[in-house]
Amino acid sequence: MGKTSRAKPSAEKHALNQAETRARNQAVDDARNLVHSTVTTLARNHRRSKRWANNQVYIPQRRKRNPSPWNGFIQQKLRVANEGLPIGSRQLLIQFLRAHSTELRVEYKSLSQQQRDNLVRNLQIVPEKCIRVIRDSPQAHSRRVTTGFKKLTVMLSAFVALTGLEMMVIAVRGQYRDINKPEIYCTSRMEDFTEDVLGMTVEELALKGDGYVVSGLRLTNKPVAELSRKILVSKCRTHIQKGLQTIVDSTRTASTKRKVIMNYDNYERRIVETYSIALVGWPFDRITNPGSINAQAEVALLACALDAKKCKWVKLSPKELSARKKKNQARQVRHGDVYKARKQTAKATRSVETIQDSDEEEEQESG
């Protein structure tokens, strides 16, 4: 095939083309110089690099396309055609359209407007389910968290100084893959609050919060029937202990507060008669350690009673305490199961025997 012959332009046409080319090249050079000047000014004014400014200026403007009902219709039909087929034998989109083009168009034309709107709505929902979370390296993420919290600490300190508020902010990991440690900002009064009321330091509270969030445990939101016996027993013990500590602390000042441990074996003497309180609403005959309740259904019944506050701690009046003591003494005389003697350890028994032996030897030597 030969070359296409073209007429040679005249001298005037040739000169006109050269003038247009020079004008076009000059316009492009002027635009480049203008962009270069704009990028330099942008980087200098905002204290950024020229590379960053270039990336901001040369971002391509993409026209956003709205989802069409035809695309949703084809996607739905292709999914039905490939359902149940193994990977490698499924139809591609182009092959599917070539094989079923006519019948697809006929079926699409028979769709109502409401059906087409539903197809568009389904296409808008799909991207929301397919969002990918892209994370950089754990070390970079940890540095970003530390730097960000330092900036937040400066802002919080200025805000506290300006308003006089007391504040506590604790930031913990969102998942176990993160390697950053818990970050804490706490004023002095809030630190005293955690030690006096919660019985722990701010650092301990942050570690507990970190472990709770990372483990994903939400025991309080689970139905009691889904919890194991071990978790139910632990939940009952914790509920009883917290209630005991709260009601005892409510009758004391901050200087006289101390930790009180629940005593199930000698409950009447060590708890009721000592602190003038009682645990009412117990669903069984006698108050015992939840761990000694064998049936899981009974432990679950106790947990439900504690959660619903049907079983709770109450303060006894002097008259009620006096009647309780008389009842305990009468029961002790009849059955002997109210006041239990304190167990002596083997070490204490050996020490008493050793002292008695040494006393007998001294009497024999003096005799």
Protein Blocks (a to p, Z undefined) as FASTA:
>chain_A
ZZdddddddfklmmmmmmmmmmmmmmmmmmmmmmmmmmmmmmmmnopafklmmmmmmpcc
dddddddfklmmmmmmmmmmmgoiaehiaccfklmmmmmmmmmmmmmmmpcfklmmmmmm
mmmmmmmmmcccddddfklmmmmmmmmmmmmmmmmmmmmmmnopacddddddfbfkbmbd
cdddddfklmmmmmmmnopafklmmmmmmmmmmnopafklpcfklpcfklmmmmmmmmmm
mmmmmmmmmmpcfklgccddddfklmmlmmmmmnopacehiabfbdcdfklpmblklmmm
mmmmmmnomaccddddfklmmmmmmmmmmmmmmnopmbccddddfklmmmmmmmmmmmmm
mmmmmZZ
